[in-house]
Amino acid sequence: MIMLKFLWFISIGYYVDGYATNFKEKLKWPNNTVKYIISHTKGNQADFQKLVNRTLENFQQVFGDYIRWVEVPACDVKPQERHVIFRNFEKLHFEKCGFSTTNRFGPSIIELPFDYDNRENCTDSDRFYLILWVLGFTPTHWRYDRDIYITIEWDNIRPIDREFYEKRSDLMNSTNEAFKIYDICSLLHPPTGDNPNKPSIKPKNDSKLYCMVERGLRNVTKSDIKQFRAIYGA
């Protein structure tokens, strides 16, 4: 396998030093500390609080105790101060197990459905995905070296969705060998698509097809953990 280390010429037109990553360095949380607020809900606030606490505890158990999560009252957050808001939604959402947005300043959002524990196929992996996104990680296929490992079937992708399948030029490079692996089975790698007859992504190694399924049907990989620790455990 081609080693992706040091002075690669990449398709976006310049040389880089190190391995490709799917992490935005500018979104790394200073001092590994994340302030968060649990928004008031229309349902049982105590149950939602337990869901958030359980989510964070399980994340720490799997990825390690590298992030310091600090719950704060909303009134203690300064304007434009970076923090996370956990909130819920009651109506059916296009991401049925939740979604997240991340910002360098002000609030990042993690939304979980009102009836999370009752939704079919919603697992810890879905919640971990949302947390990793807020912590600065992005989908694996945004890495500039992805064309070595996967094929993007552009003809099977709607024009409105094509931006999601473009490589990104704003991701950091790293000399840490945890990123030597392009992990098709990663929790952060998108599946082949909704239509098996018209996949949006195909692995160049057919033996990896088995793991290109929806998030709720896959688990955190060893590579996910190593790459997380390469960023936040260093």
Steps between C-alpha positions, in 0.01 A plus 500: 500500500622844416635683802342842533784662687693817426489718194206367310380683196123518528224575256416838653838618378764527770742299710426398855709359778357204687188286481160621395240532775130574528546753779468879496780632718330835556209314663711327764373596847763691701629312802271210403223673696143515370241711678146385435142592573204263516207685351161482666270251332127469455513150642660356809806715570644244741485226237671718242769591752560129560526437127764771458695382805489140380614605155803686634590222745485236228708716268770535765499125563558424132732782391672574829478772761665770289218755479394697805125554469379789717128565534425868553184711536406690186540829685869423562590478130645820356395627157694319226657266758531155355271239655268211418124498539325165540136525403227272378242506226158344499417489130638243258828628363692411187769364732279279712765433765613859537732747334764754594653825383836636600632854524829658591324771698174496691283191526541164335185291507434133571135409449355172619144385433248536779440122508860398430498173692184387322623559148594193302871458421614808697817394678800641683682519168251759374559718804877454479487617139329822610759561771795437268355748253472769769858427610632582152499168314339477158388217270794281402441540127589869522867399530708598198637145462159334477522427125755229571242306699154589372325604181240775505223412256413855399233390253305345787506814715242775475646843419365637829700235693830524315665745734494237775717272283766756416844476659591778743812713494458635856585177685824466692787267417669297770824307543324273749482151353147453629396682181697271273181293479209608284227320690205412275336331799529816712196631679564824312503346152172535308325189368466402137165678474129433515479313170722188487465494122627856470758548776643844562826354636674174417811363671778402262554197720176301477576323826412825678145513367370323809562798724369777276163503673307761698654630823255322727611167354871549552724542802788725596821360353846479654610755244228743612631480855867532400431802281294668770781448750756627248317833508375530857735268683823646369 
